[in-house]
Each structure stands twice: as C-alpha cells, then as structure tokens.
Amino acid sequence: LDRSLVDAHPATRMIKRAKEQPRERTLSDDEIRNLWEALDADPGPASDAVRLRLMLGQRGAEINGMRWADVDLGSATWMMPGELTKNGRPHTVALAPAALERLTRRRSEVPEGEPRVFPGLSMQSQNYRELAAIHGGQYEWKDLRRTMATGLAGLGFSETTIGRCLNHARHTVTAKHYNQHLYLAETRAALEAWEGEIDRIINKRDADRQVLPFPGRH
C-alpha cells in the first residue's frame, strides 16, 4: 500500500470473530504441586523446560531456544540478546540455585558442540505435546509465567521488579531511554524468593513469606 502496489488494505473493515479477552489464569498451590510431581514422573528435556518456565517466568520460545553461548553458569546468569526476545530488548535473567542446578545438569547431558540447551525442542515436539496430559486443558503452559508474576506480587515484590523479571516493555521515556540499571540484584532476590515459594508449595510447608527489602528499588 505504501508503494502503491495495491489500492486498499485487504483486511480493511474485517470484523473480529470474537472479542479478545486477556487471560487471567494462574495455577493454585495444588496445581503447582501436581505439575511438579507429574514432571518428576516423566523426566526429560521437555519436563526441564516446563520447570524452568515456572521458575524463571520466561516465554516458552525463549526457554526452548536457550543457547549455551548465552548462559554463564559461573555467574548464574542467562543473557538473552535482543534478537531472541519478544520486545527486541536484551534481557539478563538471574539464575536462582534450583534453576542453576538444573541447567548445570543439562550441561552434562548435552553433547559438547551442541549450541542449544534443549536441542530440537519446540512446542510441537512429541515429548512436549505428551506433557499436555498433565493439565488436560485446565490451564496452558503460558499461564506459568503469569503464575510466577502473581506469586512474586504475593511475596511483596513491586511491579517494577516483576516487570524486569518478565522483560516487559517499558513505556516511559525514563524507563526506555535513560534508566539503564539492569536490576540484576533485585530480580535475583525475587527469583530466589520464588524458588523458595515453589519449594514450600511442593513440600506442603506452612507459608513464611519474608522478603529482604531493597530500599528504593522495589
């Protein structure tokens, strides 16, 4: 249309078949516990990827496409370049102990020279599709990301820290162009607290939600 190759946009005035509704689904403690037990019963790359989606709150395609070149086990960080993120911004994910341990084990299982943490894994992979029997359509894997975000809010973390964990788009001029702070210490504290919450849930311990404050940065 911009180059005058067509006279009108083919989708002009096209009516949506249904109004889009934002999803609000989060997993209950029982669902998290049942998910964890089911993944224990069916170990493998897809099960590890699902666990990391819940622990780290990153998108499925980002987890499935994780590259060893972007993972620093020594500093416990995963540094995604902008070309691999949805919003095009580089994103550094702090690896809390359980996530780091799982990736360290993956390193010992993946052949040297293989660039991907989960070789060949995608949402269409047979193993991944078989895992859908765990939730039976009661929720979707993308709901794990929302569950993590909601859990962090319940633990007392601010929307700023949660948004940095999720690599959400930044809308203010300050956030987009001036504030270049990585929030790595803040997001690491958040993800460590979330791992502790997952551990509490799967082991059925009483809640003890205490968060170490970062004055002025929550």
TAZI-V331080 format. One line per field, one symbol per residue. phi: phi as a letter, one per 30 degrees, with the letter a starting at -180 (. if undefined). psi: psi as a letter, one per 20 degrees, with the letter a starting at -180 (. if undefined). A space follows every 10 residues. Layout:
# TAZI-V331080
phi=???
psi=???
This chain:
# TAZI-V331080
phi=.dcidbcadd ceidcddadd cddbdbdded dddddddddd dbdleddddd eddddcicde ddddcecddc ccddchbbcd dedccdcice bccdcdeddd dddddeedcc edjddcdbei dbdcdedddd ddddchidac dddddddddd dddddjdddd ddddddhddc cdedddccdc ddhddddddd dddddddddd ddchcddbdb cddceibd
psi=ghjkhqhqpi jpjppphqpp ppqjpqqrgh hgghgghhhh imqrghgggg ghgghikrqg hgghjpqhhi pnhgjlqonp rhijqgjjpq pppporghgg hghghhhihp qqiphqhnpi priiqghghh ihhgikihrq hiihghgggh ghghijqrhg gghhhilqqp hqgghhigoj pikggghggg hghhhhgggg ghjlqqpmnp ppqnpii.
